[in-house]
Amino acid sequence: MQYHASHLMRAYARQPVSFVRGSGARLWDAQGVEYLDAIAGIAVTSLGHAHPEIAAAISEQAGLLLHTSNVFRIDWQERLGARLCALTGMQKAFFCNSGAEANEAALKLARLHGHRKQVAQPQILVMENGFHGRTLATLSATGNPAKQRGFEPLMPGFVRVPYSDLDAVRQAAARWPDIVAVLVEPVQGEGGIRVAAADYLRGLRALCDQHDWLLMVDEIQAGMGRTGAWFGHQHAGITPDVVTLAKALGNGFPIGACLARGQATDLFSPGQHGSTFGGNPLACRVACSVLDIMARENLPERAALLGTRLLDGLQRALGSHPDVVAIRGQGLMAGIELNRNCNELVGRALAEQHLLITVTRDNTIRLLPPLVCDEAQIDDIVARLAHLLSPTASDGPAAPSETTPQEAAA
Ligand SMILES: *Cc1c(COP(=O)(O)O)cnc(C)c1O
Protein backbone atom coordinates (compact mmCIF):
# COMPACT_ATOMS: atom_id res chain seq x y z
CA MET A 1 0.00 0.00 0.00
CA GLN A 2 1.30 3.44 -0.89
CA TYR A 3 -0.61 5.18 1.87
CA HIS A 4 -0.41 4.63 5.57
CA ALA A 5 -2.73 5.49 8.38
CA SER A 6 -0.58 8.40 9.53
CA HIS A 7 -3.22 10.94 8.53
CA LEU A 8 -6.11 9.17 10.21
CA MET A 9 -7.06 9.74 13.80
CA ARG A 10 -6.28 6.79 16.00
CA ALA A 11 -9.87 6.11 16.99
CA TYR A 12 -9.66 2.52 15.75
CA ALA A 13 -7.27 -0.35 16.29
CA ARG A 14 -7.09 -1.45 12.69
CA GLN A 15 -5.97 -4.77 11.24
CA PRO A 16 -3.30 -4.51 8.52
CA VAL A 17 -5.67 -5.75 5.81
CA SER A 18 -7.70 -3.82 3.27
CA PHE A 19 -10.35 -5.35 1.04
CA VAL A 20 -10.98 -4.30 -2.51
CA ARG A 21 -14.10 -6.28 -3.40
CA GLY A 22 -16.63 -8.68 -2.04
CA SER A 23 -19.41 -11.05 -3.00
CA GLY A 24 -21.93 -12.45 -0.52
CA ALA A 25 -19.94 -13.63 2.50
CA ARG A 26 -16.60 -13.49 0.69
CA LEU A 27 -14.02 -10.70 0.50
CA TRP A 28 -10.79 -10.28 -1.43
CA ASP A 29 -7.74 -8.15 -0.71
CA ALA A 30 -5.64 -6.42 -3.38
CA GLN A 31 -3.46 -9.53 -3.72
CA GLY A 32 -6.52 -11.63 -4.55
CA VAL A 33 -6.51 -13.51 -1.24
CA GLU A 34 -10.03 -14.65 -0.34
CA TYR A 35 -11.53 -14.21 3.14
CA LEU A 36 -14.73 -15.45 4.78
CA ASP A 37 -16.77 -12.70 6.42
CA ALA A 38 -18.33 -13.73 9.75
CA ILE A 39 -19.10 -10.17 10.92
CA ALA A 40 -20.81 -8.48 7.96
CA GLY A 41 -19.30 -5.09 8.76
CA ILE A 42 -20.67 -5.48 12.32
CA ALA A 43 -24.22 -6.55 11.45
CA VAL A 44 -24.48 -4.19 8.47
CA THR A 45 -24.09 -6.11 5.22
CA SER A 46 -26.71 -8.74 6.04
CA LEU A 47 -27.44 -9.27 2.33
CA GLY A 48 -23.75 -9.85 1.70
CA HIS A 49 -21.29 -7.73 -0.23
CA ALA A 50 -22.03 -6.34 -3.70
CA HIS A 51 -25.64 -7.50 -3.80
CA PRO A 52 -26.65 -6.89 -7.43
CA GLU A 53 -30.13 -5.58 -6.57
CA ILE A 54 -28.73 -3.10 -4.05
CA ALA A 55 -26.05 -2.00 -6.52
CA ALA A 56 -28.76 -1.49 -9.16
CA ALA A 57 -30.99 0.51 -6.78
CA ILE A 58 -28.06 2.77 -5.86
CA SER A 59 -26.97 3.38 -9.42
CA GLU A 60 -30.48 3.95 -10.79
CA GLN A 61 -31.39 6.39 -8.02
CA ALA A 62 -28.02 8.13 -8.29
CA GLY A 63 -28.90 8.87 -11.91
CA LEU A 64 -32.29 10.29 -10.91
CA LEU A 65 -32.01 12.19 -7.63
CA LEU A 66 -29.74 11.91 -4.58
CA HIS A 67 -30.97 14.62 -2.29
CA THR A 68 -33.51 17.39 -2.11
CA SER A 69 -34.22 18.30 1.50
CA ASN A 70 -36.71 17.56 4.21
CA VAL A 71 -38.17 20.94 3.29
CA PHE A 72 -40.00 18.90 0.63
CA ARG A 73 -41.95 15.65 0.50
CA ILE A 74 -39.78 12.64 -0.32
CA ASP A 75 -41.68 9.75 -1.88
CA TRP A 76 -39.16 7.03 -1.02
CA GLN A 77 -39.10 8.25 2.60
CA GLU A 78 -42.90 8.02 2.85
CA ARG A 79 -42.83 4.56 1.32
CA LEU A 80 -40.06 3.34 3.65
CA GLY A 81 -41.80 4.83 6.69
CA ALA A 82 -45.00 2.97 5.85
CA ARG A 83 -43.18 -0.31 5.32
CA LEU A 84 -41.18 -0.11 8.55
CA CYS A 85 -44.31 0.81 10.50
CA ALA A 86 -46.11 -2.20 9.04
CA LEU A 87 -43.26 -4.51 10.05
CA THR A 88 -42.92 -3.16 13.60
CA GLY A 89 -46.43 -2.06 14.54
CA MET A 90 -45.18 1.51 14.89
CA GLN A 91 -47.05 4.50 13.46
CA LYS A 92 -44.49 7.08 12.37
CA ALA A 93 -40.81 7.24 11.41
CA PHE A 94 -37.99 9.77 11.63
CA PHE A 95 -34.99 9.09 9.38
CA CYS A 96 -31.33 9.86 10.07
CA ASN A 97 -27.95 8.46 9.04
CA SER A 98 -26.68 6.22 11.82
CA GLY A 99 -27.57 4.25 14.89
CA ALA A 100 -26.40 6.87 17.35
CA GLU A 101 -28.60 9.46 15.65
CA ALA A 102 -31.58 7.12 15.77
CA ASN A 103 -31.05 6.77 19.52
CA GLU A 104 -30.57 10.53 19.88
CA ALA A 105 -34.03 10.95 18.38
CA ALA A 106 -35.42 8.37 20.82
CA LEU A 107 -33.77 10.11 23.80
CA LYS A 108 -35.23 13.43 22.70
CA LEU A 109 -38.68 11.82 22.38
CA ALA A 110 -38.33 10.47 25.92
CA ARG A 111 -37.52 13.93 27.27
CA LEU A 112 -40.47 15.46 25.43
CA HIS A 113 -42.67 12.72 26.88
CA GLY A 114 -41.38 13.59 30.33
CA HIS A 115 -41.91 17.31 29.96
CA ARG A 116 -45.42 16.68 28.64
CA LYS A 117 -46.04 14.88 31.96
CA GLN A 118 -44.62 17.91 33.85
CA VAL A 119 -41.46 16.06 34.85
CA ALA A 120 -38.82 18.80 34.97
CA GLN A 121 -35.75 16.53 35.04
CA PRO A 122 -36.80 13.40 33.11
CA GLN A 123 -34.61 10.33 33.63
CA ILE A 124 -34.18 7.45 31.19
CA LEU A 125 -33.56 3.95 32.51
CA VAL A 126 -30.65 2.21 30.74
CA MET A 127 -28.79 -1.06 31.28
CA GLU A 128 -25.37 -2.12 32.45
CA ASN A 129 -23.29 -3.32 29.48
CA GLY A 130 -25.72 -1.65 27.09
CA PHE A 131 -24.41 0.03 23.96
CA HIS A 132 -26.23 2.86 22.23
CA GLY A 133 -23.59 4.82 20.31
CA ARG A 134 -20.71 7.29 20.60
CA THR A 135 -22.34 10.73 20.56
CA LEU A 136 -22.29 12.37 23.97
CA ALA A 137 -25.90 11.50 24.80
CA THR A 138 -25.75 7.93 23.49
CA LEU A 139 -22.32 7.43 25.09
CA SER A 140 -23.87 8.55 28.36
CA ALA A 141 -26.64 5.97 27.84
CA THR A 142 -24.02 3.30 27.09
CA GLY A 143 -23.11 1.07 30.04
CA ASN A 144 -19.40 0.71 29.41
CA PRO A 145 -17.09 2.84 31.57
CA ALA A 146 -14.10 2.07 29.32
CA LYS A 147 -15.83 3.72 26.36
CA GLN A 148 -16.93 6.69 28.49
CA ARG A 149 -13.56 7.36 30.10
CA GLY A 150 -12.04 10.66 29.05
CA PHE A 151 -15.30 12.20 27.87
CA GLU A 152 -16.66 13.43 31.18
CA PRO A 153 -18.81 15.25 32.03
CA LEU A 154 -21.33 12.77 30.68
CA MET A 155 -24.89 13.81 29.97
CA PRO A 156 -27.20 13.70 33.00
CA GLY A 157 -30.62 12.10 32.89
CA PHE A 158 -29.82 8.38 32.95
CA VAL A 159 -30.46 5.80 35.65
CA ARG A 160 -28.64 2.51 35.16
CA VAL A 161 -29.63 -0.96 36.33
CA PRO A 162 -28.31 -4.47 35.61
CA TYR A 163 -29.61 -6.09 32.41
CA SER A 164 -32.20 -8.86 32.66
CA ASP A 165 -33.10 -7.88 36.23
CA LEU A 166 -36.73 -6.84 36.64
CA ASP A 167 -36.39 -6.40 40.40
CA ALA A 168 -33.74 -3.78 39.80
CA VAL A 169 -36.16 -1.95 37.51
CA ARG A 170 -38.87 -2.08 40.20
CA GLN A 171 -36.45 -0.71 42.78
CA ALA A 172 -35.40 2.07 40.42
CA ALA A 173 -39.06 2.94 39.84
CA ALA A 174 -39.56 3.30 43.59
CA ARG A 175 -36.44 5.37 44.04
CA TRP A 176 -36.61 7.62 40.96
CA PRO A 177 -40.08 9.08 40.38
CA ASP A 178 -38.71 11.07 37.43
CA ILE A 179 -38.04 8.06 35.17
CA VAL A 180 -40.00 8.51 31.93
CA ALA A 181 -38.62 5.83 29.60
CA VAL A 182 -36.56 2.65 29.30
CA LEU A 183 -33.95 2.15 26.57
CA VAL A 184 -32.95 -1.49 26.10
CA GLU A 185 -31.41 -3.84 23.53
CA PRO A 186 -33.21 -7.15 22.92
CA VAL A 187 -29.77 -8.74 22.56
CA GLN A 188 -26.76 -6.89 23.92
CA GLY A 189 -24.34 -7.10 21.02
CA GLU A 190 -21.36 -5.03 22.17
CA GLY A 191 -22.18 -6.27 25.67
CA GLY A 192 -21.10 -9.82 24.80
CA ILE A 193 -24.16 -11.30 23.01
CA ARG A 194 -26.53 -11.37 25.98
CA VAL A 195 -30.01 -12.42 24.88
CA ALA A 196 -32.93 -10.97 26.83
CA ALA A 197 -35.40 -13.61 27.98
CA ALA A 198 -38.92 -13.16 26.63
CA ASP A 199 -40.21 -12.81 30.20
CA TYR A 200 -37.80 -9.97 30.86
CA LEU A 201 -39.01 -7.97 27.85
CA ARG A 202 -42.64 -8.72 28.76
CA GLY A 203 -41.92 -7.60 32.31
CA LEU A 204 -40.41 -4.36 31.04
CA ARG A 205 -43.49 -3.79 28.88
CA ALA A 206 -45.74 -4.26 31.91
CA LEU A 207 -43.66 -1.93 34.09
CA CYS A 208 -43.64 0.72 31.36
CA ASP A 209 -47.43 0.48 31.10
CA GLN A 210 -47.78 0.67 34.87
CA HIS A 211 -45.59 3.80 35.22
CA ASP A 212 -46.43 5.50 31.90
CA TRP A 213 -42.82 5.11 30.68
CA LEU A 214 -41.95 4.77 27.02
CA LEU A 215 -40.47 1.38 26.17
CA MET A 216 -37.71 2.18 23.66
CA VAL A 217 -36.03 -0.83 22.05
CA ASP A 218 -32.64 -0.41 20.38
CA GLU A 219 -32.82 -2.82 17.42
CA ILE A 220 -29.83 -1.31 15.67
CA GLN A 221 -27.79 -4.53 15.86
CA ALA A 222 -30.42 -7.19 16.58
CA GLY A 223 -33.08 -5.92 14.17
CA MET A 224 -33.63 -6.49 10.46
CA GLY A 225 -33.93 -10.25 10.65
CA ARG A 226 -30.67 -11.02 12.38
CA THR A 227 -32.05 -12.86 15.42
CA GLY A 228 -34.48 -14.99 13.42
CA ALA A 229 -37.42 -12.58 13.67
CA TRP A 230 -37.73 -9.26 11.87
CA PHE A 231 -36.96 -7.56 15.20
CA GLY A 232 -35.49 -9.03 18.36
CA HIS A 233 -38.32 -7.91 20.64
CA GLN A 234 -40.83 -9.82 18.49
CA HIS A 235 -39.60 -13.09 20.03
CA ALA A 236 -41.28 -11.86 23.22
CA GLY A 237 -44.51 -10.86 21.47
CA ILE A 238 -44.35 -7.31 22.81
CA THR A 239 -44.87 -3.98 21.05
CA PRO A 240 -42.51 -1.20 22.15
CA ASP A 241 -43.38 2.51 21.99
CA VAL A 242 -40.17 3.43 20.18
CA VAL A 243 -37.88 1.29 17.98
CA THR A 244 -34.50 2.41 16.67
CA LEU A 245 -32.85 0.95 13.57
CA ALA A 246 -29.70 1.44 11.52
CA LYS A 247 -26.87 -0.99 10.62
CA ALA A 248 -28.47 -3.56 8.26
CA LEU A 249 -31.28 -1.21 7.21
CA GLY A 250 -29.15 0.07 4.31
CA ASN A 251 -26.87 -2.97 3.86
CA GLY A 252 -23.90 -0.60 4.03
CA PHE A 253 -25.57 2.53 2.76
CA PRO A 254 -25.84 4.82 5.82
CA ILE A 255 -29.37 5.17 7.17
CA GLY A 256 -30.99 5.11 10.59
CA ALA A 257 -34.59 5.28 11.73
CA CYS A 258 -36.48 6.08 14.90
CA LEU A 259 -40.02 4.65 14.84
CA ALA A 260 -42.75 5.46 17.33
CA ARG A 261 -46.34 4.67 18.13
CA GLY A 262 -49.09 5.63 20.56
CA GLN A 263 -48.32 8.63 22.71
CA ALA A 264 -44.76 8.72 21.32
CA THR A 265 -45.97 9.13 17.73
CA ASP A 266 -46.45 12.88 17.55
CA LEU A 267 -44.13 14.23 20.21
CA PHE A 268 -41.96 16.12 17.70
CA SER A 269 -43.52 19.22 16.24
CA PRO A 270 -42.07 20.93 13.14
CA GLY A 271 -38.66 22.44 13.85
CA GLN A 272 -37.94 20.36 16.95
CA HIS A 273 -35.66 17.81 15.32
CA GLY A 274 -33.99 17.35 11.99
CA SER A 275 -31.18 16.00 9.84
CA THR A 276 -29.89 17.44 6.57
CA PHE A 277 -29.12 14.08 4.98
CA GLY A 278 -31.67 12.04 6.93
CA GLY A 279 -34.14 10.12 4.77
CA ASN A 280 -32.85 11.28 1.40
CA PRO A 281 -34.23 9.56 -1.71
CA LEU A 282 -31.13 7.44 -2.24
CA ALA A 283 -30.89 6.08 1.31
CA CYS A 284 -34.62 5.37 1.53
CA ARG A 285 -34.74 3.65 -1.84
CA VAL A 286 -31.83 1.40 -0.84
CA ALA A 287 -33.58 0.52 2.43
CA CYS A 288 -36.77 -0.31 0.51
CA SER A 289 -34.72 -2.67 -1.65
CA VAL A 290 -33.24 -4.25 1.49
CA LEU A 291 -36.77 -4.88 2.77
CA ASP A 292 -37.85 -6.30 -0.62
CA ILE A 293 -35.00 -8.78 -0.64
CA MET A 294 -35.32 -9.76 3.02
CA ALA A 295 -39.06 -10.37 2.64
CA ARG A 296 -38.85 -12.21 -0.67
CA GLU A 297 -36.08 -14.51 0.53
CA ASN A 298 -37.53 -15.01 4.03
CA LEU A 299 -34.23 -13.96 5.52
CA PRO A 300 -35.43 -13.65 9.13
CA GLU A 301 -36.53 -17.29 8.97
CA ARG A 302 -33.28 -18.21 7.29
CA ALA A 303 -31.35 -16.48 10.08
CA ALA A 304 -33.20 -18.66 12.58
CA LEU A 305 -32.31 -21.87 10.72
CA LEU A 306 -28.71 -20.89 10.07
CA GLY A 307 -28.39 -19.61 13.62
CA THR A 308 -29.39 -22.99 15.01
CA ARG A 309 -26.86 -24.64 12.73
CA LEU A 310 -24.17 -22.18 13.82
CA LEU A 311 -24.82 -22.55 17.56
CA ASP A 312 -25.08 -26.35 17.29
CA GLY A 313 -21.86 -26.44 15.30
CA LEU A 314 -20.06 -24.19 17.78
CA GLN A 315 -21.35 -26.26 20.66
CA ARG A 316 -20.11 -29.50 19.07
CA ALA A 317 -16.75 -28.08 18.03
CA LEU A 318 -15.97 -25.89 21.02
CA GLY A 319 -18.44 -26.74 23.80
CA SER A 320 -15.86 -28.76 25.70
CA HIS A 321 -12.86 -26.62 24.82
CA PRO A 322 -10.96 -25.82 28.05
CA ASP A 323 -10.89 -22.06 27.29
CA VAL A 324 -14.60 -21.75 26.41
CA VAL A 325 -16.79 -20.45 29.23
CA ALA A 326 -20.07 -20.11 27.32
CA ILE A 327 -21.55 -20.19 23.84
CA ARG A 328 -24.60 -17.93 23.47
CA GLY A 329 -26.72 -16.47 20.76
CA GLN A 330 -29.97 -15.98 18.93
CA GLY A 331 -30.24 -16.41 15.18
CA LEU A 332 -27.09 -15.16 13.51
CA MET A 333 -25.81 -13.29 16.57
CA ALA A 334 -23.42 -15.62 18.33
CA GLY A 335 -20.89 -15.17 21.11
CA ILE A 336 -18.18 -17.49 22.38
CA GLU A 337 -16.96 -16.33 25.76
CA LEU A 338 -13.44 -17.40 26.67
CA ASN A 339 -11.78 -17.49 30.07
CA ARG A 340 -9.19 -14.93 28.96
CA ASN A 341 -8.59 -11.75 27.01
CA CYS A 342 -8.79 -12.88 23.41
CA ASN A 343 -8.45 -9.65 21.42
CA GLU A 344 -5.43 -11.14 19.63
CA LEU A 345 -7.73 -13.67 17.95
CA VAL A 346 -9.10 -11.04 15.54
CA GLY A 347 -5.71 -10.65 13.87
CA ARG A 348 -4.89 -14.35 14.08
CA ALA A 349 -8.24 -15.34 12.55
CA LEU A 350 -7.51 -13.02 9.61
CA ALA A 351 -3.93 -14.07 9.11
CA GLU A 352 -4.20 -17.78 9.83
CA GLN A 353 -7.79 -18.62 8.89
CA HIS A 354 -8.71 -15.81 6.49
CA LEU A 355 -11.77 -15.33 8.67
CA LEU A 356 -13.29 -12.03 9.84
CA ILE A 357 -14.43 -12.09 13.46
CA THR A 358 -14.70 -9.49 16.22
CA VAL A 359 -14.03 -9.71 19.91
CA THR A 360 -16.20 -7.78 22.32
CA ARG A 361 -15.71 -7.06 26.01
CA ASP A 362 -12.16 -8.42 25.54
CA ASN A 363 -13.19 -12.02 26.11
CA THR A 364 -16.06 -12.85 23.75
CA ILE A 365 -15.71 -13.80 20.10
CA ARG A 366 -18.66 -12.26 18.29
CA LEU A 367 -20.05 -13.70 15.07
CA LEU A 368 -22.53 -11.78 12.91
CA PRO A 369 -22.41 -13.52 9.53
CA PRO A 370 -24.48 -12.26 6.60
CA LEU A 371 -28.00 -13.70 6.50
CA VAL A 372 -27.36 -14.87 2.94
CA CYS A 373 -24.65 -17.35 3.96
CA ASP A 374 -25.19 -20.88 2.78
CA GLU A 375 -24.97 -23.87 5.11
CA ALA A 376 -21.46 -24.72 3.92
CA GLN A 377 -20.25 -21.24 4.83
CA ILE A 378 -21.73 -21.53 8.32
CA ASP A 379 -19.96 -24.89 8.75
CA ASP A 380 -16.81 -23.29 7.37
CA ILE A 381 -16.94 -20.51 10.00
CA VAL A 382 -17.18 -23.17 12.71
CA ALA A 383 -14.35 -25.21 11.21
CA ARG A 384 -12.02 -22.22 10.92
CA LEU A 385 -12.78 -21.12 14.48
CA ALA A 386 -12.21 -24.62 15.81
CA HIS A 387 -8.91 -24.66 13.96
CA LEU A 388 -8.01 -21.24 15.34
CA LEU A 389 -8.70 -22.34 18.91
CA SER A 390 -7.14 -25.77 18.62
CA PRO A 391 -3.97 -26.05 20.68
CA THR A 392 -2.06 -27.35 17.65
CA ALA A 393 -3.29 -24.64 15.25
CA SER A 394 -1.08 -24.45 12.19
CA ASP A 395 -0.79 -21.44 9.96
CA GLY A 396 -2.93 -22.46 7.00
CA PRO A 397 -6.67 -21.86 6.77
CA ALA A 398 -8.77 -24.87 7.69
CA ALA A 399 -9.93 -26.82 4.65
CA PRO A 400 -13.69 -26.90 5.17
CA SER A 401 -14.46 -29.50 2.51
CA GLU A 402 -12.30 -32.05 4.29
CA THR A 403 -12.83 -30.97 7.88
CA THR A 404 -16.12 -31.23 9.70
CA PRO A 405 -16.51 -29.22 12.88
CA GLN A 406 -16.29 -32.45 14.92
CA GLU A 407 -13.04 -33.47 13.31
CA ALA A 408 -11.60 -30.00 13.60
CA ALA A 409 -12.34 -30.04 17.33
CA ALA A 410 -10.82 -33.48 17.83
C1 LIG B 1 -23.90 -0.05 16.47
C2 LIG B 1 -24.90 0.24 17.49
C3 LIG B 1 -25.29 1.56 17.79
C4 LIG B 1 -24.62 2.76 17.16
O1 LIG B 1 -24.78 2.80 15.78
P1 LIG B 1 -23.82 3.78 14.91
O2 LIG B 1 -24.40 3.66 13.52
O3 LIG B 1 -22.43 3.25 15.03
O4 LIG B 1 -23.95 5.13 15.46
C5 LIG B 1 -26.29 1.75 18.71
N1 LIG B 1 -26.89 0.72 19.33
C6 LIG B 1 -26.54 -0.56 19.08
C7 LIG B 1 -27.25 -1.67 19.79
C8 LIG B 1 -25.53 -0.84 18.17
O5 LIG B 1 -25.16 -2.10 17.96
The ligand as an SDF file (V2000), in Angstrom:
LIG
                    3D

 15 15  0  0  0  0  0  0  0  0999 V2000
  -23.9040   -0.0540   16.4710 C   0  0  0  0  0  0  0  0  0  0  0  0
  -24.9050    0.2400   17.4920 C   0  0  0  0  0  0  0  0  0  0  0  0
  -25.2920    1.5610   17.7860 C   0  0  0  0  0  0  0  0  0  0  0  0
  -24.6210    2.7580   17.1590 C   0  0  0  0  0  0  0  0  0  0  0  0
  -24.7770    2.7990   15.7780 O   0  0  0  0  0  0  0  0  0  0  0  0
  -23.8210    3.7780   14.9090 P   0  0  0  0  0  0  0  0  0  0  0  0
  -24.4000    3.6560   13.5160 O   0  0  0  0  0  0  0  0  0  0  0  0
  -22.4350    3.2500   15.0300 O   0  0  0  0  0  0  0  0  0  0  0  0
  -23.9520    5.1320   15.4610 O   0  0  0  0  0  0  0  0  0  0  0  0
  -26.2910    1.7520   18.7070 C   0  0  0  0  0  0  0  0  0  0  0  0
  -26.8930    0.7150   19.3280 N   0  0  0  0  0  0  0  0  0  0  0  0
  -26.5430   -0.5630   19.0800 C   0  0  0  0  0  0  0  0  0  0  0  0
  -27.2470   -1.6670   19.7870 C   0  0  0  0  0  0  0  0  0  0  0  0
  -25.5340   -0.8400   18.1740 C   0  0  0  0  0  0  0  0  0  0  0  0
  -25.1580   -2.1000   17.9640 O   0  0  0  0  0  0  0  0  0  0  0  0
  1  2  1  0
  2  3  1  0
  2 14  2  0
  3  4  1  0
  3 10  2  0
  4  5  1  0
  5  6  1  0
  6  7  2  0
  6  8  1  0
  6  9  1  0
 10 11  1  0
 11 12  2  0
 12 13  1  0
 12 14  1  0
 14 15  1  0
M  END
$$$$
